[in-house]
Amino acid sequence: MFELNSSTVNSDNANLRDFLASYIKYWYLFVIGAFICLAAAFLYLRYKAIPQYQITSTVLIKDKDKGSTTNSEQSLGDLGLVKPSSNIEDQIGIITSSYFMEKVLEELALNVDYSVEGQVKDIAIYWKNLPFYILSTKETQPTSGLPLIITPIDSLSFNLKSTDASKEIQAGTYQFGDTIYTGKKNFQVIKNPYYTKEHIDVTPIQTNFINIEDIAMNYSGQLVVETVNKTGSLLVLSLLDAIPQRGKDVLQTLIELYAEESVKYQNQLAIGTIEIIDERLKLLTGEITSVENDVATYKQQNVLTNISSDAAIYLQSAQLANRQLEEYQTQIDILNSIESYLRQNGDERLVPSSLNIQDPTLSGLISQFNSKQLEKKTLMRTTPADNPLVVTLDRSLTDLRIDLLENLKNIKDGLFIAQKNVRANSYKAQAKIAKVPTAERALQTINRDQGIKQDLYLYLLQKREEEALSLEAPISNTRIIDPPKVGRFPVSPNKTSIYLGALIFGLFIPFSFVFAKEQLNNKISGISDIEKFTNAPLLGQISHNADRKNLIVHKNNTSAIAELFRLMRFNLSYLTMDKSNKVLLVTSSNAGEGKTFFTINFAASLALSGKKVVALSFDLRAPKLLQRLSLKEGIGITDYIIDQKWTSKDLLIKVPNYENLDVIGSGPIPADPGELMLYDRIGTLIDELKLNYDHIIIDSAPIGKVADAFAFVPNIDATVFILRQDFSFKKDVKILNEIYSKQKLKNVMVVLNDTEANSNYGYSNSYNN
């Protein structure tokens, strides 16, 4: 697991190095891009950029709903006419509106630009620092873009001319305050009351009319209004301006105009509120009078003074009638009892008293009857019943009984009449009591309507007085906490940011160029491309041959390219450690990738190590081996294959200054090289050479063009596939990978030619191997 992780890290490091190397080789583009962009940034800051200063102020927008005094908007809201809004966001929207800013700029006469001609660029000036300013309204202002040059002469006059001959304006000398016409438009040049210098500055001033709506939009876009905290009404206003004093004036005027407009708006609301209240009061006066009349009429119609007291009287009368009825009924019951007693003729008992019946006649008759009854009872004890005295007493008692019954009847008739009258009065009282809730409810409805109108009348009177007071002493809801202040240093342009941005942009352009070039590049740009498309082992790489020599490797040569060939010689032994490497096939995908160059120098490297080496020029279609070594063609491979009289020794050519290195030329170019490659004599030649040489290197035809190299498969031990950086196509690596994965050639290894290998592979010439 450790080894796997180590190889992964090494692979990542190699990919990173390749990635950086692909960009570092274009270092000069990065230097040029950075220099140009930094120079452009310097020129922009020096001659084009206009320093901007930040002006800030803090104001308090008082909450209208929490103040101790009333306001018209709140009053109208209370009356249900408008919905007052104390939302601080609404106030910010008003302050930052372009229409509001337009009023500020008109107030400050900022519809004209003033500048002085400079060496490189014109310098903007605020008119309060000039001896004069131009006064014009939005309606009479000349069209934007009218360039004028005004030169003060003295404290009373000035010279005027236009730099645009197409404009209708009379150049010449004018007095301050004169009206100057240009077509149907006009303006005035007014002496500046803020100018305090003793002597008039006669420097020519360039002026230009601008569209106030455009500049208002510009200022509104730059104005930033923020709350200090989420729950409060404290606002921070900030504005950028190239002229600090002008920015302070704009911000100060903006705050003052907002406060003035706020008071004006409140006054308009107050006047409107008073007018509405007055109209409503007139209507309420009539309505209250009508309700009072309704109360009086209702009481008259229903005979009411005070419903509560009247109801108590009715209830008392009903209760009294009930008591009287009960008393009358009791008396009638008593009389009925006496009458029943008297009608019993044989009864000699005494008649009971009349109890609570206050009738003297009845009482007298009962008394006489009881006396006669007692007298008879006493006489009957000693006298018989037929005694005249007894008979007389009986007659008297009979008469008295008749009188009593008659008297009882008369009394009962009177009680019945009285009872009837009391009952009638009771019914009347109960009827009036039953009407009390309805009358009370009706009167309460009328009284409630009357109370509502009276309360509303008093409320409107109070609101009217409040609005009248607010008109007498208008109070703005705006309070300046911090007046406008200017920062000590410009906040724009930010030099650090601009230089940093220019540097990044200057590096980005060549980076994009190199990135696009690498992405669009369909050629091999490094070892990473080989590793990406194939798993074939890498034998090594060959650095760029700056000397343009064909045979680089020789004794005592310590150059980087020579050392790379020595390194590949070692790698060959390492990669073929368990296999034979005697016969080595060198091929490529296309011509020009350096297979012949590799064959010559790799053979020389092996020969210098003490090995006997022979190089065969088997590219029968376009042989270059002997030509590159400056050797003459003699009997070659073609002759050997066709004519069996030749032996391998007849083909050998000695390479000068290389004791162990021989080469064999291709001979005359045959008519059909492909058919010639199928002859058995090729195998015979290689077998003969194996007897006398340690290494046989075959320079074959490009395998991407013809199939000649596949004819050597039975005779070779290993294959070297040459690719050339920035020359071979990436698709060629796919051909290599197919050969390697399907083992079409034995022990395939890759060599990348013409690379930018590190020169540290070489040593100084003073070091001897």
Summary of the structure (lengths in Angstrom):
residues: 769
radius of gyration: 66.3
end to end distance: 40.2
largest distance: 218.8
contacts: 2295
relative contact order: 0.09
helix: 51%
strand: 16%
